[in-house]
Amino acid sequence: ESYMKATGEGFALGLSSFWFDLDRQPLGFDADAEVDDAPERWRFGAWGWGRDRIAVCCDAVSSPSLDVRQCEPW
């Protein structure tokens, strides 16, 4: 989902047009030729704490990082 949002296509891109190889480090990523995108253009990150997870996709010119802050209602 983070890749679909990062491309600007959203769910119109289609979940079957790209895939990940979770056994590769760093995370393997590839897309169908119709997507017309260079897989090396993207960087991905995933973090978890407790039962919660977050995944981030960004252009290769930056590296994903995450600052987590717990907020309490006023």
PEURWO-V757628 format. One record per helix or strand. SS is the DSSP state (A for helix, B for strand). FROM is the first residue (numbers start at 0). TO is the last residue. If there is no record, write none. Layout:
ss: [SS	SS]
from: [FROM	FROM]
to: [TO	TO]
This chain:
ss: [A	A	A	B	B	A	A	B	B]
from: [1	9	14	17	27	32	38	41	51]
to: [6	12	16	20	30	34	40	48	58]
